[in-house]
Amino acid sequence: MDEVQNQMVYLAAWDMLRRIARENRMDKTVINNLNRINAESLMCDLLPIPEIA
Protein backbone atom coordinates (compact mmCIF):
# COMPACT_ATOMS: atom_id res chain seq x y z
CA MET A 1 0.00 0.00 0.00
CA ASP A 2 2.91 2.40 0.63
CA GLU A 3 3.95 2.08 -3.01
CA VAL A 4 0.55 3.30 -4.23
CA GLN A 5 0.54 6.12 -1.68
CA ASN A 6 4.02 7.21 -2.80
CA GLN A 7 2.85 7.23 -6.43
CA MET A 8 -0.13 9.42 -5.55
CA VAL A 9 2.04 11.88 -3.59
CA TYR A 10 4.55 12.03 -6.46
CA LEU A 11 1.83 12.61 -9.06
CA ALA A 12 0.32 15.42 -6.98
CA ALA A 13 3.74 17.10 -6.64
CA TRP A 14 4.45 16.52 -10.35
CA ASP A 15 1.19 18.20 -11.31
CA MET A 16 1.97 21.19 -9.10
CA LEU A 17 5.45 21.53 -10.64
CA ARG A 18 3.95 21.22 -14.14
CA ARG A 19 1.54 24.08 -13.41
CA ILE A 20 4.36 26.23 -12.02
CA ALA A 21 6.42 25.53 -15.15
CA ARG A 22 3.47 26.37 -17.42
CA GLU A 23 3.04 29.73 -15.68
CA ASN A 24 6.81 30.45 -15.80
CA ARG A 25 6.86 31.16 -12.06
CA MET A 26 10.12 29.32 -11.37
CA ASP A 27 13.33 28.51 -13.24
CA LYS A 28 13.00 25.31 -15.30
CA THR A 29 16.24 23.90 -13.84
CA VAL A 30 14.92 24.23 -10.30
CA ILE A 31 11.63 22.59 -11.31
CA ASN A 32 13.44 19.65 -12.92
CA ASN A 33 15.70 19.23 -9.88
CA LEU A 34 12.72 19.22 -7.51
CA ASN A 35 10.95 16.72 -9.73
CA ARG A 36 13.97 14.40 -9.76
CA ILE A 37 14.43 14.64 -5.98
CA ASN A 38 10.73 13.89 -5.40
CA ALA A 39 10.89 10.84 -7.66
CA GLU A 40 14.03 9.53 -5.97
CA SER A 41 12.80 10.08 -2.41
CA LEU A 42 9.42 8.47 -3.11
CA MET A 43 11.03 5.65 -5.15
CA CYS A 44 8.92 6.41 -8.25
CA ASP A 45 9.72 6.51 -11.94
CA LEU A 46 10.68 10.01 -13.07
CA LEU A 47 8.08 11.69 -15.27
CA PRO A 48 9.39 14.56 -17.36
CA ILE A 49 7.89 18.01 -16.97
CA PRO A 50 6.64 18.86 -20.50
CA GLU A 51 8.13 21.83 -22.31
CA ILE A 52 5.58 24.55 -22.96
CA ALA A 53 6.28 26.50 -26.16
KOLDRENPA-572708 format. One record per residue (C-alpha): x, y, z; residue number from 0. Coordinates in pm, 1 decimal. Each point is the difference from the previous one (the first is absolute). Layout:
KOLDRENPA-572708
+----------+----------+----------+------+
|       px |       py |       pz | resi |
+----------+----------+----------+------+
|        X |        Y |        Z |  NUM |
...
+----------+----------+----------+------+
//
This chain:
KOLDRENPA-572708
+----------+----------+----------+------+
|       px |       py |       pz | resi |
+----------+----------+----------+------+
|      0.0 |      0.0 |      0.0 |    0 |
|    291.3 |    240.3 |     63.4 |    1 |
|    103.3 |    -32.4 |   -364.3 |    2 |
|   -339.7 |    122.2 |   -121.7 |    3 |
|     -1.0 |    282.1 |    254.3 |    4 |
|    348.5 |    108.5 |   -111.2 |    5 |
|   -117.2 |      2.6 |   -363.5 |    6 |
|   -298.2 |    218.3 |     88.5 |    7 |
|    217.1 |    246.6 |    195.1 |    8 |
|    250.6 |     15.1 |   -286.7 |    9 |
|   -271.9 |     57.9 |   -259.9 |   10 |
|   -150.8 |    281.1 |    207.8 |   11 |
|    342.0 |    167.3 |     34.0 |   12 |
|     71.5 |    -57.4 |   -371.1 |   13 |
|   -326.7 |    168.2 |    -95.9 |   14 |
|     77.7 |    298.7 |    221.0 |   15 |
|    348.6 |     34.3 |   -153.9 |   16 |
|   -150.0 |    -31.7 |   -349.4 |   17 |
|   -241.4 |    286.0 |     72.3 |   18 |
|    281.8 |    215.8 |    139.7 |   19 |
|    206.2 |    -70.6 |   -313.5 |   20 |
|   -294.4 |     83.6 |   -227.3 |   21 |
|    -43.6 |    336.2 |    174.6 |   22 |
|    377.6 |     71.9 |    -12.5 |   23 |
|      4.3 |     71.0 |    373.7 |   24 |
|    326.5 |   -183.3 |     69.4 |   25 |
|    320.5 |    -81.3 |   -187.3 |   26 |
|    -32.1 |   -320.0 |   -205.9 |   27 |
|    323.8 |   -140.8 |    145.9 |   28 |
|   -132.7 |     33.0 |    354.2 |   29 |
|   -328.4 |   -164.2 |   -100.5 |   30 |
|    181.3 |   -293.5 |   -161.7 |   31 |
|    225.8 |    -42.6 |    304.8 |   32 |
|   -297.8 |     -0.9 |    236.9 |   33 |
|   -177.9 |   -250.4 |   -222.6 |   34 |
|    302.6 |   -231.7 |     -2.3 |   35 |
|     46.3 |     23.9 |    377.5 |   36 |
|   -370.2 |    -74.8 |     57.7 |   37 |
|     15.4 |   -305.1 |   -225.6 |   38 |
|    314.0 |   -131.0 |    169.5 |   39 |
|   -122.5 |     55.4 |    355.3 |   40 |
|   -338.0 |   -160.8 |    -69.9 |   41 |
|    160.6 |   -282.5 |   -204.1 |   42 |
|   -210.8 |     75.7 |   -309.6 |   43 |
|     79.8 |     10.0 |   -369.4 |   44 |
|     95.8 |    349.9 |   -113.1 |   45 |
|   -259.8 |    168.1 |   -219.2 |   46 |
|    130.7 |    287.4 |   -209.8 |   47 |
|   -149.7 |    344.6 |     39.0 |   48 |
|   -125.0 |     85.2 |   -352.5 |   49 |
|    149.6 |    296.8 |   -181.0 |   50 |
|   -255.0 |    272.6 |    -64.9 |   51 |
|     69.9 |    194.6 |   -320.0 |   52 |
+----------+----------+----------+------+
//
